[in-house]
Amino acid sequence: MKLNLLDKIKSYVSPQAAYEIAKFRSASALYGGGLYDGATQSPHYNIQTFDTTEDEDIYDLQTLRATSREKYKNNGFYRGVIQCATDHVIGSGIRAKSTIKRKLIPNLTEDRAKEIEAILDDYFNSWAKSTICDITAKDNFFSLQRLAYKVYKKDGDSFASLPLTKVGSSKVIQVNLIGAENIESNKLGFTEGIKLSDNKMPLSYSIKQSNNTYKEIRAFSKGKRNILHVFERERAKSVRGIPFLTPVMRDIDAIDQFMKYELNAAKLAAIFFGSIETQSKSDVFGNDTNLLTGEQTQTTSNTVKENTITQLAPNDKLNIHNQGRDNPNFDKYIQTNLRKVSTETRIPLEIILTQFVSSYSASRAAMLQMSKFINPERMTFNNSFNKPIREQVIVWGILQGDIIIPDFFEHKTAYLEAMWIGDAMGSVDPTKDIKAKVLAIDNNLCTRELATSDLGFGDFETNADILQKEKELLLEKKLIIEETEDNGEV
């Protein structure tokens, strides 16, 4: 919260009193309606036009986060959109492939560069594939990627620290994911748990502990990040993120409520509903009624069963009541709201519904549009989470002697360069897509490595080594005959 002159004087005289005033103002903004429609407590739509600061933009953060978590637990559509984003952006994991910048390192031969790339990849992958990378020893690095990204979309941001933990006789860098609600402070000078410089650069983070104490950790030390913060900035000086589906929280909630109401109506419509008009003194179930006292005496036992035919008494009339189901506007209402969700999230409607019922061209266009969502999302996540973790793991391997590269720290940036590869987009018609890639390669418009990655066939160099071994094995078993070049000699 931005402090005025009076607040600064109060904080100098009594820091505790100034903190209580700041907390009260935040609560007033929070419960007084806030800035986001998803956080307002009033059912009436209200437009307020006034200038706000970056700090005021996140007054509603606690309400938005709590609302998003509740919808994720209980609303299938809400959960489905976040899971859809996670499955396409992260999938089974985003993997690193070393791509050393050879021109930046003097006297580095191609053979030595490939050898170092293989060493770096093997070292990092052995760490990433083991649950030792997780401080809770439950997930490997690729599962942690999914969890961190999912939390980032659900809560608005995701935090992690990289403690150096003693495991057995050695020390290992581990990933400690921190809940967004735990980044907070009971001191002035912190914005949603983050202490900032004048330029809004994080200086330190306040982390709430399980015993309700607060631990302050410096943002950077010795050139490395101590706290990783994954979020998407909405403004130039934003310091915290908001949940991914904030603008369409109510729309998704409306879809869920509408479907529940329609389901209940369909259940009622499935029940036979009718009434019998009669002028008899006894009711239609054979019970004599005392007109003076209203008491009934059962004289017969009538049970209605399937395929039962009965006869009404004279002057009795059977009225069948039509429930008016099905609702012809049901699908139209759902589609209209989901289009709004699709527009806000940039995820095509076909991807959200997992239905490709149009032509090949339309389905292909939807998948290409989805790639425009995936690529910037992966860039943000790689820069904020994957790259800093890989860098610290490899640097620690160099420091403790697991990796021997004499001039590593002189050219650290060049050695740490890597390409991050996620799951392939997929294919509607694999034959057409493969032919298109082959045509692009033949005309020097695409590399084999890029084509292999795009089609989801793994790593080109690894595949080439495996194909070479397979060919040698087939030749050894005489299952194929090695082709010889005909020079035209007799």
C-alpha positions as a Python dict, from the first residue, in 0.01 Angstrom:
ca = {
    (1, 'M'): (0, 0, 0),
    (2, 'K'): (125, 348, -89),
    (3, 'L'): (191, 558, 224),
    (4, 'N'): (100, 925, 250),
    (5, 'L'): (287, 1179, 463),
    (6, 'L'): (66, 1125, 769),
    (7, 'D'): (113, 748, 744),
    (8, 'K'): (490, 793, 734),
    (9, 'I'): (480, 1007, 1049),
    (10, 'K'): (264, 749, 1227),
    (11, 'S'): (496, 469, 1119),
    (12, 'Y'): (790, 658, 1264),
    (13, 'V'): (614, 718, 1599),
    (14, 'S'): (436, 383, 1623),
    (15, 'P'): (507, 121, 1353),
    (16, 'Q'): (248, -118, 1500),
    (17, 'A'): (-31, 142, 1485),
    (18, 'A'): (59, 232, 1128),
    (19, 'Y'): (50, -135, 1032),
    (20, 'E'): (-300, -176, 1180),
    (21, 'I'): (-423, 128, 985),
    (22, 'A'): (-280, -12, 661),
    (23, 'K'): (-439, -350, 729),
    (24, 'F'): (-776, -184, 798),
    (25, 'R'): (-762, 7, 469),
    (26, 'S'): (-681, -310, 279),
    (27, 'A'): (-974, -489, 443),
    (28, 'S'): (-1203, -196, 365),
    (29, 'A'): (-1107, -208, 0),
    (30, 'L'): (-1144, -586, 1),
    (31, 'Y'): (-1494, -603, 144),
    (32, 'G'): (-1616, -276, 3),
    (33, 'G'): (-1643, -412, -349),
    (34, 'G'): (-1287, -412, -476),
    (35, 'L'): (-1166, -359, -830),
    (36, 'Y'): (-1248, -697, -986),
    (37, 'D'): (-1596, -820, -1068),
    (38, 'G'): (-1496, -1166, -950),
    (39, 'A'): (-1418, -1028, -602),
    (40, 'T'): (-1711, -795, -546),
    (41, 'Q'): (-1965, -888, -279),
    (42, 'S'): (-2256, -709, -447),
    (43, 'P'): (-2474, -873, -711),
    (44, 'H'): (-2511, -540, -892),
    (45, 'Y'): (-2270, -450, -1167),
    (46, 'N'): (-2089, -128, -1086),
    (47, 'I'): (-1841, 69, -1293),
    (48, 'Q'): (-1592, 286, -1108),
    (49, 'T'): (-1363, 519, -1300),
    (50, 'F'): (-1055, 634, -1113),
    (51, 'D'): (-680, 598, -1131),
    (52, 'T'): (-524, 314, -934),
    (53, 'T'): (-172, 213, -845),
    (54, 'E'): (-21, -130, -902),
    (55, 'D'): (-54, -199, -529),
    (56, 'E'): (-424, -113, -528),
    (57, 'D'): (-482, -351, -819),
    (58, 'I'): (-415, -645, -589),
    (59, 'Y'): (-633, -542, -293),
    (60, 'D'): (-875, -812, -407),
    (61, 'L'): (-608, -1081, -431),
    (62, 'Q'): (-708, -1275, -121),
    (63, 'T'): (-1075, -1286, -225),
    (64, 'L'): (-987, -1378, -584),
    (65, 'R'): (-752, -1653, -472),
    (66, 'A'): (-1006, -1802, -229),
    (67, 'T'): (-1281, -1784, -492),
    (68, 'S'): (-1060, -1945, -756),
    (69, 'R'): (-966, -2231, -523),
    (70, 'E'): (-1330, -2292, -432),
    (71, 'K'): (-1432, -2298, -801),
    (72, 'Y'): (-1143, -2530, -884),
    (73, 'K'): (-1266, -2776, -620),
    (74, 'N'): (-1637, -2767, -703),
    (75, 'N'): (-1684, -2643, -1060),
    (76, 'G'): (-1604, -2892, -1333),
    (77, 'F'): (-1578, -2631, -1609),
    (78, 'Y'): (-1345, -2411, -1403),
    (79, 'R'): (-1121, -2703, -1315),
    (80, 'G'): (-1133, -2829, -1673),
    (81, 'V'): (-1004, -2505, -1827),
    (82, 'I'): (-707, -2492, -1587),
    (83, 'Q'): (-632, -2862, -1643),
    (84, 'C'): (-658, -2805, -2019),
    (85, 'A'): (-398, -2525, -2001),
    (86, 'T'): (-171, -2742, -1783),
    (87, 'D'): (-197, -3045, -2012),
    (88, 'H'): (-109, -2848, -2325),
    (89, 'V'): (160, -2617, -2185),
    (90, 'I'): (338, -2863, -1953),
    (91, 'G'): (201, -3201, -2053),
    (92, 'S'): (438, -3476, -1943),
    (93, 'G'): (709, -3217, -1876),
    (94, 'I'): (927, -2957, -2049),
    (95, 'R'): (1274, -3104, -2101),
    (96, 'A'): (1606, -2925, -2151),
    (97, 'K'): (1849, -2998, -2433),
    (98, 'S'): (2187, -2827, -2407),
    (99, 'T'): (2277, -2599, -2696),
    (100, 'I'): (2616, -2451, -2605),
    (101, 'K'): (2697, -2124, -2779),
    (102, 'R'): (3014, -2246, -2949),
    (103, 'K'): (3122, -1913, -3099),
    (104, 'L'): (3137, -1751, -2754),
    (105, 'I'): (3387, -2004, -2618),
    (106, 'P'): (3740, -1984, -2763),
    (107, 'N'): (3911, -2302, -2884),
    (108, 'L'): (3601, -2517, -2829),
    (109, 'T'): (3588, -2796, -3087),
    (110, 'E'): (3264, -2944, -3212),
    (111, 'D'): (3342, -3286, -3065),
    (112, 'R'): (3420, -3136, -2724),
    (113, 'A'): (3102, -2923, -2738),
    (114, 'K'): (2888, -3230, -2806),
    (115, 'E'): (3061, -3418, -2525),
    (116, 'I'): (2993, -3137, -2275),
    (117, 'E'): (2629, -3109, -2392),
    (118, 'A'): (2580, -3480, -2329),
    (119, 'I'): (2740, -3452, -1983),
    (120, 'L'): (2522, -3154, -1883),
    (121, 'D'): (2204, -3321, -2011),
    (122, 'D'): (2279, -3650, -1837),
    (123, 'Y'): (2360, -3476, -1508),
    (124, 'F'): (2049, -3258, -1504),
    (125, 'N'): (1816, -3536, -1623),
    (126, 'S'): (1941, -3777, -1356),
    (127, 'W'): (1849, -3512, -1097),
    (128, 'A'): (1517, -3421, -1265),
    (129, 'K'): (1392, -3777, -1304),
    (130, 'S'): (1449, -3861, -937),
    (131, 'T'): (1220, -3762, -651),
    (132, 'I'): (1529, -3637, -468),
    (133, 'C'): (1471, -3305, -644),
    (134, 'D'): (1149, -3256, -444),
    (135, 'I'): (1188, -3146, -82),
    (136, 'T'): (886, -3364, 2),
    (137, 'A'): (1038, -3661, -190),
    (138, 'K'): (705, -3719, -372),
    (139, 'D'): (747, -3591, -727),
    (140, 'N'): (1017, -3566, -989),
    (141, 'F'): (1097, -3235, -1156),
    (142, 'F'): (847, -3281, -1438),
    (143, 'S'): (561, -3345, -1195),
    (144, 'L'): (672, -3037, -1001),
    (145, 'Q'): (646, -2840, -1325),
    (146, 'R'): (282, -2941, -1360),
    (147, 'L'): (207, -2855, -999),
    (148, 'A'): (382, -2517, -1010),
    (149, 'Y'): (208, -2420, -1334),
    (150, 'K'): (-132, -2535, -1211),
    (151, 'V'): (-94, -2334, -890),
    (152, 'Y'): (21, -2033, -1093),
    (153, 'K'): (-298, -2044, -1301),
    (154, 'K'): (-527, -2119, -1008),
    (155, 'D'): (-383, -1876, -751),
    (156, 'G'): (-233, -1609, -975),
    (157, 'D'): (128, -1681, -893),
    (158, 'S'): (354, -1963, -778),
    (159, 'F'): (663, -1946, -555),
    (160, 'A'): (954, -2180, -492),
    (161, 'S'): (1283, -2179, -304),
    (162, 'L'): (1588, -2393, -378),
    (163, 'P'): (1738, -2503, -45),
    (164, 'L'): (2062, -2698, -34),
    (165, 'T'): (1968, -3005, 170),
    (166, 'K'): (2190, -3277, 308),
    (167, 'V'): (2077, -3614, 174),
    (168, 'G'): (2289, -3902, 299),
    (169, 'S'): (2654, -3803, 278),
    (170, 'S'): (2609, -3530, 15),
    (171, 'K'): (2417, -3207, -32),
    (172, 'V'): (2151, -3174, -300),
    (173, 'I'): (1957, -2879, -439),
    (174, 'Q'): (1586, -2940, -386),
    (175, 'V'): (1272, -2758, -498),
    (176, 'N'): (1045, -2629, -222),
    (177, 'L'): (713, -2507, -360),
    (178, 'I'): (559, -2231, -146),
    (179, 'G'): (187, -2156, -132),
    (180, 'A'): (89, -1811, -257),
    (181, 'E'): (-99, -1743, 68),
    (182, 'N'): (224, -1789, 264),
    (183, 'I'): (393, -1492, 98),
    (184, 'E'): (276, -1221, 337),
    (185, 'S'): (415, -996, 610),
    (186, 'N'): (309, -834, 935),
    (187, 'K'): (540, -539, 877),
    (188, 'L'): (505, -213, 688),
    (189, 'G'): (713, -168, 377),
    (190, 'F'): (599, -499, 225),
    (191, 'T'): (353, -528, -63),
    (192, 'E'): (167, -859, -39),
    (193, 'G'): (467, -1012, 135),
    (194, 'I'): (732, -864, -97),
    (195, 'K'): (972, -583, -8),
    (196, 'L'): (1045, -372, -315),
    (197, 'S'): (1296, -117, -429),
    (198, 'D'): (1189, 219, -572),
    (199, 'N'): (1187, 54, -915),
    (200, 'K'): (962, -229, -786),
    (201, 'M'): (1242, -485, -796),
    (202, 'P'): (1203, -751, -525),
    (203, 'L'): (1451, -709, -242),
    (204, 'S'): (1321, -973, -3),
    (205, 'Y'): (1024, -1203, 55),
    (206, 'S'): (839, -1260, 381),
    (207, 'I'): (724, -1619, 424),
    (208, 'K'): (467, -1712, 685),
    (209, 'Q'): (573, -2022, 879),
    (210, 'S'): (352, -2296, 1024),
    (211, 'N'): (389, -2148, 1374),
    (212, 'N'): (257, -1809, 1252),
    (213, 'T'): (600, -1647, 1254),
    (214, 'Y'): (749, -1475, 951),
    (215, 'K'): (1082, -1552, 786),
    (216, 'E'): (1240, -1291, 561),
    (217, 'I'): (1455, -1417, 273),
    (218, 'R'): (1661, -1199, 41),
    (219, 'A'): (1551, -1213, -321),
    (220, 'F'): (1907, -1247, -454),
    (221, 'S'): (2241, -1350, -309),
    (222, 'K'): (2573, -1409, -484),
    (223, 'G'): (2413, -1363, -824),
    (224, 'K'): (2143, -1629, -784),
    (225, 'R'): (1773, -1616, -709),
    (226, 'N'): (1668, -1738, -367),
    (227, 'I'): (1296, -1724, -442),
    (228, 'L'): (1141, -1810, -778),
    (229, 'H'): (821, -1622, -858),
    (230, 'V'): (604, -1732, -1151),
    (231, 'F'): (336, -1482, -1252),
    (232, 'E'): (218, -1273, -1546),
    (233, 'R'): (241, -898, -1513),
    (234, 'E'): (-73, -701, -1593),
    (235, 'R'): (97, -365, -1549),
    (236, 'A'): (453, -234, -1579),
    (237, 'K'): (518, -238, -1204),
    (238, 'S'): (297, -529, -1101),
    (239, 'V'): (437, -736, -814),
    (240, 'R'): (178, -1015, -780),
    (241, 'G'): (-45, -1198, -1024),
    (242, 'I'): (-419, -1267, -1022),
    (243, 'P'): (-594, -1599, -1100),
    (244, 'F'): (-604, -1694, -1467),
    (245, 'L'): (-984, -1702, -1494),
    (246, 'T'): (-1058, -1385, -1296),
    (247, 'P'): (-1256, -1202, -1571),
    (248, 'V'): (-1482, -1503, -1638),
    (249, 'M'): (-1526, -1644, -1288),
    (250, 'R'): (-1895, -1559, -1283),
    (251, 'D'): (-1953, -1678, -1638),
    (252, 'I'): (-1813, -2021, -1560),
    (253, 'D'): (-2011, -2028, -1236),
    (254, 'A'): (-2326, -1942, -1434),
    (255, 'I'): (-2262, -2237, -1667),
    (256, 'D'): (-2228, -2474, -1373),
    (257, 'Q'): (-2541, -2344, -1199),
    (258, 'F'): (-2744, -2353, -1520),
    (259, 'M'): (-2648, -2715, -1584),
    (260, 'K'): (-2744, -2813, -1229),
    (261, 'Y'): (-3085, -2648, -1265),
    (262, 'E'): (-3143, -2815, -1601),
    (263, 'L'): (-3044, -3152, -1458),
    (264, 'N'): (-3292, -3114, -1172),
    (265, 'A'): (-3561, -3009, -1418),
    (266, 'A'): (-3487, -3312, -1636),
    (267, 'K'): (-3516, -3540, -1332),
    (268, 'L'): (-3857, -3394, -1249),
    (269, 'A'): (-3967, -3424, -1612),
    (270, 'A'): (-3875, -3793, -1606),
    (271, 'I'): (-4131, -3848, -1329),
    (272, 'F'): (-4494, -3905, -1437),
    (273, 'F'): (-4700, -3619, -1299),
    (274, 'G'): (-5076, -3609, -1316),
    (275, 'S'): (-5387, -3532, -1112),
    (276, 'I'): (-5731, -3688, -1088),
    (277, 'E'): (-6047, -3480, -1058),
    (278, 'T'): (-6324, -3666, -876),
    (279, 'Q'): (-6666, -3596, -724),
    (280, 'S'): (-6661, -3905, -503),
    (281, 'K'): (-6649, -3890, -122),
    (282, 'S'): (-6359, -4136, -122),
    (283, 'D'): (-6019, -4054, -268),
    (284, 'V'): (-5878, -4230, -571),
    (285, 'F'): (-5662, -4461, -358),
    (286, 'G'): (-5961, -4621, -192),
    (287, 'N'): (-5960, -4424, 134),
    (288, 'D'): (-6299, -4316, 276),
    (289, 'T'): (-6293, -3957, 395),
    (290, 'N'): (-6503, -3824, 685),
    (291, 'L'): (-6629, -3491, 552),
    (292, 'L'): (-6672, -3352, 906),
    (293, 'T'): (-6337, -3451, 1061),
    (294, 'G'): (-6127, -3497, 744),
    (295, 'E'): (-6003, -3835, 873),
    (296, 'Q'): (-5938, -4110, 619),
    (297, 'T'): (-6000, -4481, 657),
    (298, 'Q'): (-5822, -4710, 410),
    (299, 'T'): (-6063, -4964, 266),
    (300, 'T'): (-5857, -5104, -21),
    (301, 'S'): (-5489, -5136, -101),
    (302, 'N'): (-5401, -4995, -444),
    (303, 'T'): (-5042, -5016, -562),
    (304, 'V'): (-4944, -4866, -897),
    (305, 'K'): (-4701, -5089, -1089),
    (306, 'E'): (-4562, -5104, -1440),
    (307, 'N'): (-4808, -5206, -1714),
    (308, 'T'): (-5105, -5160, -1481),
    (309, 'I'): (-5445, -5063, -1623),
    (310, 'T'): (-5713, -4924, -1400),
    (311, 'Q'): (-6057, -4777, -1447),
    (312, 'L'): (-6169, -4439, -1317),
    (313, 'A'): (-6503, -4390, -1146),
    (314, 'P'): (-6786, -4209, -1325),
    (315, 'N'): (-6725, -3832, -1357),
    (316, 'D'): (-6354, -3877, -1268),
    (317, 'K'): (-6101, -3704, -1495),
    (318, 'L'): (-5728, -3769, -1541),
    (319, 'N'): (-5509, -3463, -1610),
    (320, 'I'): (-5154, -3514, -1741),
    (321, 'H'): (-4921, -3219, -1675),
    (322, 'N'): (-4655, -3146, -1937),
    (323, 'Q'): (-4321, -3032, -1790),
    (324, 'G'): (-4208, -2863, -2110),
    (325, 'R'): (-3870, -3039, -2140),
    (326, 'D'): (-3619, -3044, -2306),
    (327, 'N'): (-3498, -2685, -2304),
    (328, 'P'): (-3418, -2591, -2667),
    (329, 'N'): (-3185, -2309, -2552),
    (330, 'F'): (-2967, -2530, -2333),
    (331, 'D'): (-2681, -2586, -2575),
    (332, 'K'): (-2696, -2228, -2705),
    (333, 'Y'): (-2656, -2088, -2353),
    (334, 'I'): (-2359, -2313, -2275),
    (335, 'Q'): (-2187, -2237, -2605),
    (336, 'T'): (-2233, -1860, -2564),
    (337, 'N'): (-2073, -1855, -2220),
    (338, 'L'): (-1790, -2085, -2326),
    (339, 'R'): (-1711, -1858, -2621),
    (340, 'K'): (-1657, -1578, -2373),
    (341, 'V'): (-1426, -1805, -2171),
    (342, 'S'): (-1241, -1897, -2491),
    (343, 'T'): (-1195, -1532, -2584),
    (344, 'E'): (-1056, -1442, -2242),
    (345, 'T'): (-819, -1739, -2213),
    (346, 'R'): (-713, -1751, -2582),
    (347, 'I'): (-782, -2126, -2576),
    (348, 'P'): (-995, -2232, -2878),
    (349, 'L'): (-1344, -2358, -2797),
    (350, 'E'): (-1270, -2694, -2965),
    (351, 'I'): (-977, -2746, -2728),
    (352, 'I'): (-1181, -2654, -2420),
    (353, 'L'): (-1461, -2893, -2516),
    (354, 'T'): (-1216, -3155, -2656),
    (355, 'Q'): (-1448, -3188, -2954),
    (356, 'F'): (-1327, -3170, -3313),
    (357, 'V'): (-1644, -3209, -3515),
    (358, 'S'): (-1561, -2972, -3801),
    (359, 'S'): (-1343, -3025, -4106),
    (360, 'Y'): (-972, -3104, -4106),
    (361, 'S'): (-893, -2740, -4187),
    (362, 'A'): (-1101, -2607, -3897),
    (363, 'S'): (-953, -2856, -3650),
    (364, 'R'): (-603, -2781, -3773),
    (365, 'A'): (-669, -2407, -3735),
    (366, 'A'): (-783, -2460, -3375),
    (367, 'M'): (-462, -2649, -3295),
    (368, 'L'): (-247, -2380, -3457),
    (369, 'Q'): (-432, -2116, -3257),
    (370, 'M'): (-365, -2319, -2943),
    (371, 'S'): (7, -2310, -3019),
    (372, 'K'): (-10, -1928, -2997),
    (373, 'F'): (-130, -1974, -2639),
    (374, 'I'): (125, -2244, -2555),
    (375, 'N'): (442, -2072, -2680),
    (376, 'P'): (428, -1752, -2469),
    (377, 'E'): (309, -1953, -2169),
    (378, 'R'): (611, -2183, -2194),
    (379, 'M'): (841, -1883, -2238),
    (380, 'T'): (712, -1724, -1916),
    (381, 'F'): (734, -2049, -1721),
    (382, 'N'): (1080, -2139, -1853),
    (383, 'N'): (1226, -1799, -1767),
    (384, 'S'): (1071, -1790, -1419),
    (385, 'F'): (1100, -2153, -1311),
    (386, 'N'): (1284, -2400, -1535),
    (387, 'K'): (1594, -2203, -1635),
    (388, 'P'): (1689, -2076, -1285),
    (389, 'I'): (1653, -2426, -1142),
    (390, 'R'): (1862, -2591, -1414),
    (391, 'E'): (2128, -2322, -1378),
    (392, 'Q'): (2164, -2372, -1003),
    (393, 'V'): (2168, -2752, -1030),
    (394, 'I'): (2447, -2749, -1291),
    (395, 'V'): (2647, -2482, -1107),
    (396, 'W'): (2631, -2690, -791),
    (397, 'G'): (2747, -2993, -990),
    (398, 'I'): (3048, -2790, -1108),
    (399, 'L'): (3126, -2665, -755),
    (400, 'Q'): (3126, -3008, -594),
    (401, 'G'): (3325, -3168, -876),
    (402, 'D'): (3058, -3387, -1035),
    (403, 'I'): (3109, -3204, -1366),
    (404, 'I'): (3458, -3105, -1484),
    (405, 'I'): (3462, -2802, -1715),
    (406, 'P'): (3774, -2591, -1637),
    (407, 'D'): (3659, -2262, -1795),
    (408, 'F'): (3292, -2295, -1699),
    (409, 'F'): (3260, -1978, -1489),
    (410, 'E'): (3443, -1769, -1750),
    (411, 'H'): (3175, -1856, -2008),
    (412, 'K'): (2887, -1964, -1783),
    (413, 'T'): (2610, -1809, -1993),
    (414, 'A'): (2731, -1980, -2309),
    (415, 'Y'): (2764, -2319, -2140),
    (416, 'L'): (2420, -2298, -1977),
    (417, 'E'): (2233, -2221, -2298),
    (418, 'A'): (1961, -2478, -2360),
    (419, 'M'): (1649, -2543, -2565),
    (420, 'W'): (1336, -2639, -2374),
    (421, 'I'): (1118, -2895, -2550),
    (422, 'G'): (762, -2973, -2445),
    (423, 'D'): (505, -3221, -2573),
    (424, 'A'): (421, -3194, -2941),
    (425, 'M'): (104, -3016, -3049),
    (426, 'G'): (-36, -3336, -3195),
    (427, 'S'): (-180, -3408, -3534),
    (428, 'V'): (-527, -3429, -3685),
    (429, 'D'): (-398, -3614, -3993),
    (430, 'P'): (-45, -3752, -3929),
    (431, 'T'): (12, -3843, -4295),
    (432, 'K'): (-46, -3488, -4417),
    (433, 'D'): (164, -3335, -4140),
    (434, 'I'): (460, -3571, -4201),
    (435, 'K'): (451, -3507, -4575),
    (436, 'A'): (449, -3132, -4510),
    (437, 'K'): (756, -3161, -4284),
    (438, 'V'): (942, -3376, -4537),
    (439, 'L'): (866, -3120, -4808),
    (440, 'A'): (992, -2838, -4584),
    (441, 'I'): (1314, -3030, -4507),
    (442, 'D'): (1377, -3108, -4875),
    (443, 'N'): (1348, -2739, -4957),
    (444, 'N'): (1572, -2632, -4662),
    (445, 'L'): (1283, -2457, -4483),
    (446, 'C'): (1300, -2673, -4170),
    (447, 'T'): (1558, -2875, -3980),
    (448, 'R'): (1519, -3242, -3900),
    (449, 'E'): (1562, -3162, -3531),
    (450, 'L'): (1275, -2912, -3536),
    (451, 'A'): (1052, -3145, -3741),
    (452, 'T'): (1119, -3434, -3503),
    (453, 'S'): (1024, -3217, -3204),
    (454, 'D'): (711, -3071, -3369),
    (455, 'L'): (581, -3416, -3466),
    (456, 'G'): (640, -3554, -3118),
    (457, 'F'): (902, -3811, -3219),
    (458, 'G'): (1154, -3726, -2947),
    (459, 'D'): (1508, -3597, -3004),
    (460, 'F'): (1663, -3615, -3351),
    (461, 'E'): (2019, -3695, -3241),
    (462, 'T'): (1900, -3964, -3000),
    (463, 'N'): (1680, -4113, -3272),
    (464, 'A'): (1974, -4112, -3516),
    (465, 'D'): (2190, -4307, -3270),
    (466, 'I'): (1912, -4559, -3209),
    (467, 'L'): (1847, -4599, -3584),
    (468, 'Q'): (2219, -4662, -3638),
    (469, 'K'): (2221, -4934, -3371),
    (470, 'E'): (1905, -5089, -3517),
    (471, 'K'): (2054, -5095, -3865),
    (472, 'E'): (2372, -5264, -3738),
    (473, 'L'): (2164, -5524, -3554),
    (474, 'L'): (1951, -5598, -3863),
    (475, 'L'): (2264, -5634, -4076),
    (476, 'E'): (2416, -5867, -3819),
    (477, 'K'): (2103, -6084, -3820),
    (478, 'K'): (2099, -6068, -4203),
    (479, 'L'): (1747, -5933, -4198),
    (480, 'I'): (1845, -5662, -4444),
    (481, 'I'): (2110, -5641, -4715),
    (482, 'E'): (2341, -5341, -4708),
    (483, 'E'): (2302, -5135, -5021),
    (484, 'T'): (2621, -5077, -5222),
    (485, 'E'): (2679, -4788, -5456),
    (486, 'D'): (2689, -4893, -5823),
    (487, 'N'): (2973, -4710, -5997),
    (488, 'G'): (2893, -4857, -6335),
    (489, 'E'): (3206, -5075, -6335),
    (490, 'V'): (3195, -5418, -6492),
}
